[in-house]
Amino acid sequence: MPTYLLIIPFLPLFSFVFTFLFGKRMGDNSHWLPIAAVLTSFSCALYAFFQVKNGYHVNQDLYIWISSGSMSVSVGFLLDELTSVMLIVVTSISSLVHIYSVGYMKGEDGYYRFFSYLSLFTFSMLMLVLGNNFLQLFFGWEAVGLSSYLLIGFYYEKKSAADAGKKAFIVNRFGDFGFILGLFLIYASFGTLHYEPIFANVNQIANQTFTFLGTTWYLPTAIALLLFCGAMGKSAQLPLHVWLPDAMEGPTPVSALIHAATMVTAGVFLVARCNPIFTLSMTALNIITIVGSITCLFAATIALTQTDIKRVVAYSTVSQLAYMFIACGVGAYSAGVFHLFTHAYFKALLFLGCGSIILGMHHEQEVKYMGGLKKYMPITYWTFLLASLSISGVPGFAGFFSKDEILAMAFASPVGAGKFAWFIGTLVAGMTAFYSFRLFLLIFHGEFRGTDKQKAHLKESPKVVTIPLILLAVGAVAAGNFGIPVVIGGDANWGHFLEPVLGHALAHPSHATELILMIISVSAGAFGIFLAWKMYMKNPEMPRTISERYPMLYKLSLNKYYVDEIYDFLIVKPALFLSRNVILNFFDIAVIERIVNGIPKLIGQLSGSMRKMQDGLVSHYLAYMCGGTVFIIIWMVVRA
């Protein structure tokens, strides 16, 4: 096993253990080891990437983890093209988040604890992407869930933060239940959980079916959909999306790490890694495409009206993740991973830009109290603008190349839902540009709408915050250069690099068609930017007029379609009623406690009564003896 490959995950693990145990003594210096660890991992990840690019691959077991009968599962590492890309994304974003957090979290209680959790998060995600088998992937999968629970609920004394952490943890259990069933089915079908033998022999299940509850199921479809259940939870797709917007209760660096590089991308990585299984089932591909399309539109319509800056960007994440699933659903796995790569940089930049704004606004997050921040925070302004241009798909920026490749592949795909996904994706491209620049204009332009105290506090963030913003801005602009399409002079290096692992899309459009689709998509984005300028700069009263004219639509979007309220009514309240009145009051108190506590109480009462008979009076003892003798004689006579 190459040493650099061991360093990548295990150095952050050491950093977590050491910082958690001894960080409190280090005080304000407790960030040095986590930062040094993640930067070293990033350096090793870069080296690993170039090794893979030169044709070097690793698939090696470190040690046997589980050995039971015929089942043997190891802890092992797989280094290939897909892994190398994910390593770069995870370690680069995590490094910048660590550095940024030094400025953002300064003076917070539990400072050392925060950095130890960041290291745990990084280790968990690295183990997830490096694993060479499903069980190790599942270990990393659950470990990032634990890490997110700890980080989202970092301000655990704040009820909303504690509730958000629990919500993220619980909602993901629904998806993970399906994921576990999928792993059981994989082991039952192949007799192993290691990627290489499964993917090498995947065609042996191509025509297999099985019967469950009187229904015949196509085996590849069942496995693919069960795995997708886990992906839906982790990557916040309908109907398991509700945890992600609430995750904003955690510190802003946590939002950037969760949304850009780690937890939420795990679902996309799972589908991409398992592409040989998904490709066998056109039904599964259609379902993924439809779920991605509906989620994409659903989240974008909510982002149009939100007023919390982090919540707007959170719903944007849900929508952009849906683009990645659309790509996987139409068979364009490399396009989905390409968008994962570019999205990591412009989305991390948006979140960290929000954090810089929140610092400048003295922890204010409502856009209605902002405005005119351009002159106070110039670096944040320009970097936030670059991120907004990138997510809006403006030509030349990273988001343009990855998003347009997805739309082109969807349009040309033989998957039945492909054209539907293209239409929704193009519509959402315009909506994305609109809500991104709505947010940008409300924050940085116009008159300042906050208090005098907030205005007096306004200033640019310190360098430890702005330098990561500048570096991420480079990624938001340049990350797309790895996948410039041939139609505009590129050579599609990205697709060729990932081809050994992900293959090519099921179909490609002609150059003329691709160019037309590109023009349509860019026009949609340009219209969205123009509409945002017209509504929030040219005619600021227009949004109020529209909301008053269509109050029901506005309230639906503002209240997130009342999904949380529906879940509360259908799931949360019945579950609480059942647990309190049936499980607690009946089974626990009325049955179990009466048995557990009642029998000793009865014995105590009987023994107390018997103690009264032992009063020391001989006459009483003679009476008991005589009475017993009479009882025995009568009993014997009756028996005779």
N, C-alpha and C positions, 0 to 999 in steps of 0.2 A: 504494500500500500504506500503510495507516495506521501512523503511527510507533509507537503503543502496541502494535500487534501484532508489530512487529519487536523491540521491547524485551523482550517476554515470554520468548522463547526465547534470544535472543542475549546478553542481559545475564548470565544464568547461564553461558553459554559463555565470555564474557570473564572472568568470575570464576574459572572452572576454569583457564583458561590462565594468568592472572596469578598466582593462588594457587599453582599447581603450580610455576611458574618462580621466583617470588620469595617464596613463603610462608615458606620456611625462615628467611629473614632476619628476617621479621616475628615469628617465635616465637609467643608466647601471644596475639598480636594478629591472627593470620592468619585469624581467623574473621569479622572485621568486614566485609570485602568480600563474602564469600559470603552473609552474613546480609542486608546491605544490598541485594544483587542480587536475592535471592529475595523479599524484602519488596516491592521495587519491582515485580517481576513479578506478585506477588499483587495489588498495587494496580491495575496495568494489566489484570489478569484480571477484577477486579471491574468496572472501567470497561467492558471488552469485554462482560461479561455483561449489563449494563444497556443497552448499545447494541443487543445482540441482542434483548433483551426489548422494545425500542422499534421493532423491525422492521428493524434494520440487519444486513446479511449481507455477508460478503467471500468471494470465490473468485477469487484473483488469483495469477498466477505471478510469482516474484521474478526468476528467470533460468532459462535452458535448461540443464539438467544433462547430459542425454545426447541426442545427435542422431546417429542412425545409420540411413541409408536412410529408410524410412517411420516409424521409431520415434523419437518425441520425448518426453522426460520432463523435467519442470521441477522446480525447487524452488519450491513455492507453498504458500499458506496458505488454509485453508478455515475460516471462522468462522461457525458456525451454532449451533443450540440445543444439540446434543450436545457440540460442541467447547467451548462456553462453560461447560457443567457440568463437563466434565473439567478445564478450566483452573482452575476454582475449587478442585476437589478436590486436584489436584496441587500447586498453589502454596501453598494454605493449610496442608496437612499438611506439605509440605516446609519451609515457613517455621518452623513450630513445632518440627520435628525439628532444624533448624539451631540454633535457640535452645537447645533442650534439650541438644544435643550439647556446648555450651560447658561445661556443668556435668558431664555424664557422661564426656566424654573428657579432662577436665582432667588434665594431667600425662602423657598417653600419648605414647609415641614416635610420630613421624609425624603429629602433631596437624594440621599444615598440609595434609599429604597427604590426611587424612580429609576435611577440608572441601572440598578441590579435587574429590575424588571425588563428594561430595554434589552439588556444582554440576554436574558432568558428568552425574550421574544425572538431575537435574532438567531439564537441557537436553535430554537424550535423550528423556525422556517427553513433554516439551512439543513436540518436533519430531514425535513419533509421533502425537499427538492433533491437531496443527495441520495436518498434511499434507493436500494435496488430491489425492493420488494414492497408489497402492499401493506404489510403489517408495520414496517418502519415508517411508511408514509402515514399510516393511521396514527402512529405514536406522535409524529410531528404535527399532524392534523389536530389532535386533542391538546397537545402542548401549546400550540398557538391559541387555542380556545381558552386554556387556563391563563396564559399570559395576557390575552385581551381582557379577560375578567379582572385581573389584577390591575391593569393599567386604566381601563375605562372607569373602574371604581376606585381609582387612586385617591380621590377626595372622599373617602368612605364615610366620613361624618356628615356629608351632604347627601340627603335622602335620594335626590334625583340621580346622583352619580352612582350610588349603591344600587338603585333599582335598574339603571341602565346596564351595569355590569352583569347583574343577574339575568336581565332580559336577553343580553347577547349570549350568555352561557346556555340558557334554557331553550331559546329558539333554535340554536344550533343542534340541540339534542334531537329535535324532530328530523332534521336532515341526516344526522349521523346514524339514526336508527336504520334508515334505508341503506346507507353506506355499509354498515356492518352486515346487513343481509346480503348485499352484493358481494362482500368478501367471502361469506359463507358459500355462496353459489359458485364463485370463482374456484374456491378450494375443492368443492365437490365436483366440479367439472374438469379441473386440470390436475388435482392432487398436489398443488404447490401454490405458493403466494409470491414467488419470484417473477419479476417482469420477463426476463429473457426466455425461459421455457414457455411461459404463457403466450407471449406475443409470437413466438416462433411456431407454436402449434395452434394458433387461434382459429385456423380454418377447420379444425376438427369439430368445432361446435357450429359451423356455418348452417347446417340443416337440422340441428337438434331441437327437439321440443320437450316439454315436460308438463305434467298435469298437476294442478294445484287448485283445491276447492272446486273440483269438477270442471275447471277451465284449462284449456291447452294454451301454453305460453311458448313463444319462440325464445329459445335460450339467450341468444345474443341481445335481443331486445330487453329481456328481463334484467340481465346483468347491467346493460348500459343505463337503463332507467333507474335502477337502484343506486348505481354510482352517481348518477346525475342528481339524485335526491340529496346526497351529501354536498355536491357542488352548489346546488341551489341555496342551501343553508349558509355555507361558508362564503359564497360570493353574492349573497343577498338578492336572490331573484324571487319574483312572485311565486308563492305567497309568503315566503320566508324572509322578506326584505326588511321587516319592521325593526330589527335590532340595530341596523346600521345607522340610521339617522340619530337614534338615541345615543349612539356611541360618542356623539359630540360632547357628552358630559365629561369625558376625560380631558386631560390637558391637550392643547392643540398639537404638540409634537406627536402624541399618540395617534391622533386623527390622521396625520400625514403618514405615519408608519403603517397603520392598519389599512388605510384606503389606497396607498400608493404601491407598496412593495411587499407586503406580507400577507396577512390573513385573507383578505378578500380575493387575492389573485390565486389562492390555493385551489379554488374550484375550477378555474380556467385551466390551471396547470394539470389537474387531475384528468380533465376531459382530453386535453392535448396529449398527455402521456399515454392515455388508454385509447388513442385513436384507432389502433387495429381492431379493437372490440366495437367501438361506435360505428366504424365504417361498415360493419357487417349488417347493421340494422337501419334501413331507410326510415322506419317508423320512429326510432329513437332520434335520428337526425332531424326529422320534421318537428318532433315535439320540442327539442332543444331550440330550434329556430323560432318556433311560435312563442315559446316562453320568453326567449330573449327579445323578440320583437315587442310583445305586449309589455314586458318590464321596461324596455327602453322608452316607449311612449308614456307609460304610466308615471315613471319617475320624472321624466322631463316636464310633464304637465304640472306636477307638484312643485318643481323647482321654480316655475314661472312666478309664483306668488309669495314664496317664503321671504321672511324679513331678517332672519338670523343668518349672518354671513356663512357660518360653518354648516348650517343646515342646507343652504342652497348648494354648496359644494358637495355635501354628503349625498343628496339626491342626484347630483351630477355623476357621482361615482357609481351609483346603482345603474344609471342609464348607460354609462360608458362600459361597465362590466357586461351589460346586456349586448352591446356591440360585439364584444369578444365571443360571447356565446353564439351570437348569430353567425360569426365567422366559423366557429367549430361546427355549428349545425349544418352549414352548407358545405362542409368538408374542407374549408380553407383554414386548416389548423395553424399554418405558419402565419397567416394574416392575423389570426386571433392573438397569437403570441407577439407579433409585431406591435399590435395595438396595446397589448399589456406592457411592452417595453417602453413605448413612447408615452403612454398614459402615466406610467410611474413618475416620470420627470415633470410633466406639466401639472399633474394632480398634486404631487408633493409640493410643488412651487405654489400652487393655489392655496393649499392648507397652511403652509408656513407663512405665506403672505398674509393670510387671515390672522395668523398668530401675531405677526408684526403689527398689524392694524389694531388688534385687540390690546396689545401692549401700549401702543400709542394713544389709544382711546381710554386708557385706564380701566381695562377689562370690560369694555362695552362691546356687545356683539350685534346689537340691533342697527340695521342700516338707516332706520328713520332718524337716528341721532348722529349720523355721520354727514359727509359731504365736504367738498373742498379740501381734501387731505393731500392733494398733489403737491402743494407748496410746502407742506410740513414734512412729508415723507417721500422724497423724490426717488430714492432707490427702490423702496417698496412699490411705488407707483409704476416705474418702468418694468420691473420684473413681473408684477401682477398683470400688466398689459401684455407682455410677451406670453405669459401663460394663457391669458384669455384669447389671444389670437391663435394660439396653438390648439386649444380645445375647440375653437370655433371652426377649425379646418381651413384657415387662411393659407393659400399656396405659399410654399417655402418653409412653413413651420412643421414640426414633427407630427402633430395631429392630422394634418392634411394627408400625408402619405399613407398612414396606417388606416385611417377611417375610409378613405376613398378606395383602398384596395379591398376592404371588407364589402363595401357597397357594390363594387364591380363584380366580385366573386359571387355575391348573393344574387345579382341580376342574371348571371350566366349559369348558375347552378341548376343541375337537374333535380335537386330536391324540391318537392312540390311547393313548399312554403318560401322558396327563394325569392320570387318576385314580390311577395307580400313583405318579406323582410327588407328588400331594397326600398320599397315605397315608404315603409315606416321609418327606416334608417335615414332616408333623405329628408323626410318631414322633420324628424328629430334633429337632424343637422342644423336646420334653420332655427328650431326652438333652442338648441344648445347655444348657438351664437347669440340669440336674443337674451336668454337669462344670464349668460356670462357677462355680456356688456351692460345689461341692466344693473347687475351687481357692481361692475367696475365704475359705471357712471355715477351711481348713487353714492359710492364711497369717495371717489376722488374728485368729482366735478360738482359744480353748483355751489350753493352757500352752505356753510357749516351749520348743522341743525342741532348740535349738542349743547351742553351747558357751558358756562364760562369756566368752571373748574376743569372740565374735560379739555376745553380749548387751551387752557394754560398748561396742561400736561402734555399737549401734542408735541412730538419731536420724532426724528428718525430713530429707528432701533439701533442698538449698539452693533459693532462690527461682527461680533460672534453670531448675531442673527442675520445681518445683511449679506455676509460672505457666502453662507449656504444658499441664500436666495439667488445670488449672482451665478453661482456654480450650477444650480438647478435650471436657471434661465438658459444657460448654454445647452443643457440637455433638452429643454423644451423647444429650442430652435433647431438643434443639430441632430437629435436622435433619429429623425426620419431619414437622414441621408444614407442609412444602411439599407433602405428598401425603396429607393427611387424607382418607379415603374419604367419599363422599357419605352412606353408610349411617349414619355417626355424626356427621353435621353438617358435613363438609368439602365442598370444591368441586372436588377432583381437579385442582388447579392444575398439578401435576407432569405428568400425562398430557397435558393441553392444551398445555403449553409445549413438550413434546417431539414432539407429534403431527406437525408438518411434516417431521420427519426419521425418526421411528420408527413413526408410525402408531399405531393402537390394537391391543389384543390381538385375537386371532381370535374370542373370545367373552367375554362378561361374565356373571357369575352374577346372579341376581335379588338384590334387597336382603335379602330374608328368608334366602335361601341363604347370602349373604355373612355375615350376622350370625351364623347358626348355625355356619358354618365358623370364624368369629372366636372364638366361645365355646369351640369344641373346641380350637383352637390355644392359646388362653390357658390353658385348663384343663390341657393337656399341659405347658405351661411351669410352671404353678403346682405341678403334681404333681412335676415334676423338682426344683424348689426345695425343696419339702417333704421329698422323699426325701433330698436332700443334707443338709438340717438333721437329719433323723432318724438318718442313718448316721454323720455326722461331728460332731454336737454331742450329740444325745440318747443315742446308743448307739455310741460310738467303736469298740467291738470288732466291730461288725457287718461292716465291710468285710473284716476278716481272716477272719471266719467264712465269708463268701460266697466269697472267693478260695480258701479251703481246701476248700470243698464243690464248687466247679467249677474245679479247677486248670487243666484244659486250655483252657477258654474264657478264663480270666484270663491265662494265658501267651500265648495267641494275640494278645490285645489288647495286652498289655504289650510283646510283641516285634513289634508292628506287622504281624502275620500273616506274619512272616518273608519279606516281599516283597524286602527288601534282600538277604537270604541267597539267595533264589531267583534274583534277577537276577545275583548274584555267581557262582552256580553255572552258570547258563544262558548268560550273556552275558560277564561280566567275565573269568572264568577261561579260557573258550575263546578269547576275544579275545587275552588275554595269551599263552596257549599258542601260538596261531597266529602272533602277532607275533614271539615270541621264537624259536620253533623253525622256523617256515617262512620268514617274511619276513626275520628277522635272520640266523639261523644258516645257512639254505640259500641264499636269494636274495642276501642282502647279503654274507655272509662267503664262502660256498662258491662262488657264481657271480660276482657283481659284483666282489668284491674280488680274486678269483683272476684275473679278466680284467684289471681295472684295474691291479692290482699285479703280476700274473704275467707279463704281456707285457714290461714294463720289466725285470723280474728276469731273464727268459730272454735278453733282448738283452744285459743285463750279463754273464750267464754266457758267452754266445757271444763277446762282445767280449773277455772275460778270456782265453778259450781262444785266440783269435786273436792276442792280445798276446804269448802265449808263443812264437808262431812268429817274431816279430820280435826275434830274439836277437842279431843283428849278425854271425853266423858265415857267411862266404861259402860254405863247404862245404854248410851247410844250405840256403842259397838255391839252389845248383846242384842239390841233390837234389830240391828242390821243382819246379824248372824241368824237370828230366829226367822226373820222375814225371808232371808235367802233360803233357809232350810225348808220353810213352808212352800216357797215357789218351786223348789226342786221336786218335792214330794208330789205337788199337784201336777207338775209337768210330766212326771213318770206315770202317774195314774192315768192321765189323759192319753198318753202314748200307748199304754197297755190296752 
